[in-house]
């Protein structure tokens, strides 16, 4: 049967009219589905039993479930999330002293081929549905309350998949997460991370969701970036920059450049100078991401001196830079490691 969560509020309204019910029934069901994140039609207690049975004859709810939960020594929680068709994705709860962040997936596998990322080695099976994305957030929110005694504070679309390749469902999920009739989270606490698809960056700006944008950059030298992220030869850095400038013009929101530094690959002065030139073209900041090995030996974490050199030169150029501490590496939950790998 069809998942009732695929229906919009207007479609629910039309459905209840066909049953001879008042329009307010649609709002009641919508509240159960998206605000309370209920996964059982039979538990919609403000509907009559007869009406619940009638709905259940035509619709079902297919919630995600936790297939395996792993906890890191640093408190990070990785969820192996099982979908209704048996496929698996991963989502991560990242706690700090001041916040808890949900790293959610948007695809089963990935459409891209970034050399350094374990997820890129998985075949893209399908896009996640709106409800499957929202379920990850609601699940991690409940874990945040259970394990850390506070609600989820932030969301990053940095899990499995390229969010821009599942644009329609990601945007609709964000609306469900942020609307008062949904989970009611602030859009300013949501970051969409992309590897850089100019057309979709502009579309996200036009949709005025008020979310933040992060670009997975890793090199501002065209040829080198194409080696690190082979798909990017279809999207030149000049085109990406033009879309980022459009983003800032439309939203006023500073872009975050996500950047791993690897030994012998992008740890030289020419790499830093290219990054500075790129950053200067649009209001931006840089997150230096500590690399998390995926077992192939091709990419190796840079030494401390190279990292400090990046920080020093970026700061001297007036560019805000932060070193993003790696979390959950012992359970393969860190950035670039999500590949449905479980503990022995």
Helices and strands as residue ranges (DSSP letters): E 2-3, G 4-6, H 9-18, H 24-30, I 31-35, G 41-43, H 49-58, E 59-60, E 65-71, E 77-82, E 88-95, E 100-103, E 107-108, G 119-121, E 126-127, H 130-148, E 154-157, G 163-166, H 167-178, G 187-189, E 190-194, H 198-206, E 212-216, H 222-228, G 230-234, H 237-251, E 255-260, H 269-279, E 284-289, H 304-316, E 320-324, G 329-331
